[in-house]
Amino acid sequence: MSVNATTDYAARAKAGFLLGLGLLLAGALGELVGTAYFGSLPGWERTLFFDMEVAGVLIGLLAPLVYGIVLPLVE
């Protein structure tokens, strides 16, 4: 993938952070609301919500690092 000088790294870093934040909130709220309304959730749903939380944290932390620091320095 070639990156040219018109790539907006700041917008990509913000979008990646917001994507990670959205995943984190959806996973946490899904687990809380699902447990509050339905009691015990099946194992696959608990795993799905937990994986969403973990992916959200990783994406939210790595996107600004990669798009805000690493790629502009490499270019």
Buried (B, 14 or more C-beta within 10 A) or exposed (E): EEEEEEBEBEEBBBEBBEBBBBBBEBBBEBBEEBBEEEEEBEEEBBEBBEEBBEBBBEBBEBBBEBBBEEBBEEE
